Amino acid sequence: MDGYNLHMEMNIERDVQRPVVRVNRKPRSWKWIIPAALVLLLTGAAGGAACTSYFDLIGSAETQVVLGEAYEEKGGEAGVFGVSLNDWIKTEGTVDTSKPGDYTITYSLNGVGWVKPLTRQVSVLDITIPELLLASGEAITLPVGEAYTEPGWTASDNYDGDLTSKVRVEGEVDTSKAGEYVLTYLVADSSGNEARAQRTVSVLPQSPLTMGLKEFTLNAYFQDVILPETEDAGEDYINGTIFIGDSITENGLGWGFFPYRNVWAMHGIQPDTIQTEPIKVYGGKNGDEEMLAVNAAAEYKPGRVLINIGSNSVYKMAPDVFAAEYQKFLAAFKAQSPDTDIIICSVLPVDKRYDESERTAYTTNNDKCNKINYALAQLCREQGYKFLNLAEALKDENGQARQGLVYETDGIHPNKSTYPLMMEYIRTHAWIKETSK
C-alpha cells in the first residue's frame, strides 16, 4: 500500500468454517483490510470476486483559477470491493477567488485516520493588465518655444484599484527644438501585470500666434482637443445639448434653431460677468427664469453643454485674461455638476472691415479672435474640455468671415441664413459620452 491506493485480490470461501484470505502482495497496513472486509460482509458481496480499493482526487492535484471567476470543487472518490466510499470523504479548506494566492484543499476518509489524506493546490491568478488612460490622447502638437504641460493620466486595476500615483514616465520633451518626442508611461499591479502607453509630442517650427490671417490654423496643433468631423449626430444630439451663450445663442433660439428648453443665455454675457450676473434659463422648472449659470448647473446637472460667450469682449480682453476668466466660471460650474461634458465653442470670425479699420487696435478683429481661440484651445487641453472649432466653417480664404454670413450692420453677429450651416457643423462634429444626456 503506497498510502493512497490499496490494490489487492482475495478469494473468500464461504463453505469452510473460517474465511481464507489470500493476498497476492503484502500490504503495508493490515488495518485497512478490517473495514474493507466488514463492508464486504455487510453488503453481501459475492465471494471469489477480484476487487480493488482506491482513494483518489477527481481532477488534477494542482489547478488554477482566474481572479474573480468561480472555483469548481471536483472533490475526490474512494471505494473498496466495488463499493463507493465517497460519502466518507471529508473536504476541508476554502478558495477565495477574490484574492490572488495559493490555497490548499485537504481530503480525508472520515473515521479512517490511518489513511493518508490527499491535498489539492489551487492557485488564484490575477492575469488582468491594469487600465492606463492618457489624458488628451496619444498625440500632442506644440510650437517651438511653448512649454510642454503634461496633461496627465489615470491608471486602475481590477484588484489593486487606483494605480494613478504608481505610473512612471520615461522620456523627455525639448520644446526648444522642433521634432517628435516619445513619452512612455508604465504601471504594474501587485501581481506583476504591466500596462504600457505612449504619447508622441510633436514640436513644430512655427506657432499659430505668429501666423497671418490666411495661414492661421489650430487643427495641426490641437488635434487632441478639437472635435473632429463625425457622422451627422442628428437632432437627438442637439436635443441632448444645453446651449449656453450670449446674443448669438439668443438669436438662434429666436429663429427656432436651438430647442427652446435647451438654451441658457443672456445678451452681452462675457467670461467674467457670467460669474456674477444671471442668465435666462428658457423653459425651466418654473418657466423662463433668471439665475446664475452655476446655480442652473446645480439645479439641472446637464449631461452636455456647448458654451459660446464673449463675442462682445474680444476687443477689450487679452487672450490670457479671457481664458482665465472662462476657467474660473467653468471650475465653479463643474463643482456644481461634475459629470457634465463641456464643449467650448470658438469665437466666431468677424467682417473684414475690422481688420482694415484705422481703429483696428481698439476694436474687435480677426487676429484678436484667433489669439483668443488659441488660448481657449489651450484651456481645453489643460482642463480636459473639448473645443468646437466652428470658426473654421465660417471663414473665407483670407481668414475673415465669409461674405454674407454676418450682418452688414455690425459685421459680428451671424445672420439667420448662417444658422443652418452652424447647426450642421455642430451635428457633424459631435462629442457623445455616456454621461451626456
Buried (B, 14 or more C-beta within 10 A) or exposed (E): BEEEEBEBEBEBEEEEEEBEEEEEEEBEEEBBBEBBBEBBEEEEBEEEEEBEBBBBBEEEEEBEBBBEEEBEBEBBBBBBBBBEBEEBBBBEEEBEBEEBEEBEBEBBBEEBEEBEBBBBEBEBBBEBBBBBBBBBBEBBBBBBEBEBEBBEBEBBBBBBEEBBEBBEEEEEBEBEEBEEBEBEBBBBBEBEBEBEBBBEBBBBEEBBBEBEBEEBBBEEBBBBBBBEEEEEBEEEBBEBBBBBBBBBBBBBBEEEBBBEEBBBBBBBBBBBBBBEBBBBBBEBEEEEBEBBBBBBBBBBEBBBBBBBBBBBBBBEBEBEBBBBBBBBBBEBBBEBBEEBBBBBBBBBBBBBBBBEEEEBEEBBBBBBBBBBBBBBBBBBBBBBBBBBBBBBBBBBEBBBBBEEBBBEEEBBBBBEEBBEBBBEBBBBBBBBEEEBB
